[in-house]
Amino acid sequence: DALRVVSAGIRDKLLKYGIAPEKISVINTPINDTVFGILTDAQKLFLEELRYKYKHKFIVLFCGRLVAAKNLILTLDVIRRAHTDKPNIQLLMIGDGELRDRLKQYISEGRMEQYVTLLGSQHQDKLVIYYHLAQVLVLFSTNESFGKTIIEAGMAGTPSLVSATTGAADIVTDGITGFIVPINDRNAAADVLNEMINQPEQTKQLGGWARERYLENYASKRTIERIVSLWKRIHKSV
């Protein structure tokens, strides 16, 4: 009776297959804005501890599964290139998966241990703090249907640097809430990252705009209302 998809890009693909447009609704995954936008006192304390630990560092954050689709070797290459000119860069990688051992080996062979840290899986309470700590979230996936971490980071005031996948390009407004680079383009990604490091105030401003827009467009209450409205519409039509 209806199809719900999480991005306009997926909707466009279905239209090409001949699906009637009136059957397709674009409604994102609900994001708990109260969790990612507001810190408890305990979380604020831990955040200050992390800021002291990484004092004078430009924190780049990756959050997701350690799998091939996330393009993590390319991510490490981008960070290594950026580190050549910007030695204060620090990549924190949150998540676990089948590529963990390979990534550890790649980091070791590339002598990146001083500026790349694998943090493993983190409970949501801790994950929120890292979103607030970071200056930018990176997501250089080869394919991404949505990109929930982009919104979570944005709600914490952190902009994103992403590859032009269907989901990420549907969320990020290039030059406003973050930046979009071509898929698999190491040079473009490294160049944009260097610019973000060179212009910390502008980067922070992008984070502010991301927070404002994502809270308006992706807040849990609004999304759930749209889902319920879809169910009601379907029910009336059958």
Residue pairs with C-beta under 8 A, 6 or more apart in sequence:
1 23
1 234
1 237
1 238
2 23
2 24
2 25
2 230
2 233
2 234
3 14
3 19
3 23
3 24
3 25
4 24
4 25
4 26
4 27
4 227
4 230
5 11
5 14
5 24
5 25
5 26
5 27
6 26
6 27
6 28
6 29
6 145
6 146
6 167
7 26
7 28
7 145
7 146
7 166
7 167
7 170
7 171
8 26
8 170
9 166
9 167
9 169
9 170
10 26
10 145
10 166
10 167
11 24
11 26
13 166
14 24
15 21
15 24
25 226
25 230
27 223
27 226
27 227
27 230
28 146
28 151
28 218
28 223
29 146
29 148
29 223
30 220
30 223
30 224
30 227
31 148
31 151
31 152
31 155
31 214
31 218
31 219
31 220
31 223
32 220
33 155
33 214
33 215
33 218
33 219
33 220
34 220
35 124
35 128
36 128
36 131
36 152
36 153
36 155
36 156
37 155
37 156
37 211
37 215
39 47
39 128
39 129
39 132
43 125
43 128
43 129
46 126
46 129
47 129
47 132
47 133
50 129
50 130
50 133
51 133
54 90
54 133
56 88
57 88
57 89
57 90
58 86
58 88
58 89
58 90
58 135
58 197
58 200
59 90
59 92
59 133
59 134
59 135
59 136
60 79
60 89
60 90
60 91
60 92
60 134
60 135
60 136
60 137
60 138
60 193
61 91
61 92
61 93
61 94
61 130
61 131
61 133
61 134
61 136
61 137
61 138
61 153
61 158
62 70
62 72
62 75
62 91
62 92
62 93
62 94
62 95
62 137
62 138
62 139
63 93
63 94
63 95
63 127
63 130
63 131
63 137
63 149
63 152
63 153
64 70
64 94
64 95
64 139
64 149
65 95
65 96
65 97
66 72
66 93
66 95
66 96
66 97
66 98
66 99
66 100
66 103
67 97
67 98
67 99
68 99
68 142
69 141
69 142
69 143
69 144
70 139
70 140
70 141
71 140
71 141
71 142
71 163
71 183
71 184
72 93
72 99
72 103
73 103
73 106
74 140
74 184
74 186
74 189
75 91
75 138
75 140
76 91
76 103
76 106
76 107
76 110
76 112
76 116
77 186
78 138
78 140
78 186
78 189
78 190
78 193
79 89
79 91
79 112
79 115
79 116
79 193
80 110
80 112
81 186
81 187
81 190
82 89
82 190
82 193
82 194
82 197
83 89
83 112
83 115
85 194
86 194
86 197
87 115
88 197
89 115
89 193
89 197
90 115
90 116
90 117
91 115
91 116
91 117
91 138
92 117
92 119
92 130
92 133
92 134
93 103
93 116
93 117
93 118
93 119
94 119
94 120
94 121
94 122
94 127
94 130
95 120
95 121
96 120
96 121
100 118
103 118
104 118
107 113
107 116
107 118
119 130
122 130
127 152
128 152
128 156
131 137
131 152
131 153
131 155
131 156
131 158
132 156
132 157
132 158
134 153
134 158
135 158
135 196
135 197
135 200
135 203
135 204
135 207
136 158
136 159
136 160
136 161
136 178
136 193
136 196
136 203
137 149
137 150
137 153
137 158
137 159
137 160
137 161
137 178
138 160
138 161
138 162
138 189
138 193
139 147
139 149
139 150
139 160
139 161
139 162
139 163
139 168
140 162
140 163
140 181
140 183
140 189
141 162
141 163
141 165
141 168
141 183
142 163
142 165
142 183
142 184
143 165
143 166
144 162
144 163
144 165
144 166
144 167
144 168
145 166
145 167
146 167
146 170
146 171
147 162
147 165
147 167
147 168
147 170
147 171
147 172
150 160
150 162
150 168
150 171
150 172
150 178
151 171
151 214
151 218
153 159
153 160
153 210
154 160
154 177
154 178
154 207
154 210
154 211
154 213
154 214
155 210
155 211
155 214
155 215
155 218
156 211
157 204
157 207
157 208
157 210
157 211
158 207
158 210
159 177
159 178
159 179
159 196
159 203
159 206
159 207
159 209
159 210
160 168
160 171
160 172
160 177
160 178
160 179
160 210
161 178
161 179
161 181
161 189
161 192
161 193
161 196
162 168
162 169
162 172
162 178
162 179
162 180
162 181
163 180
163 181
163 182
163 183
163 184
163 185
163 189
164 180
164 181
164 182
164 183
165 183
168 180
169 180
171 177
171 214
172 178
172 179
172 180
173 213
174 180
176 206
176 209
176 213
177 206
177 209
177 210
177 213
177 214
178 206
178 210
179 192
179 196
181 188
181 189
181 192
182 188
196 202
196 203
197 203
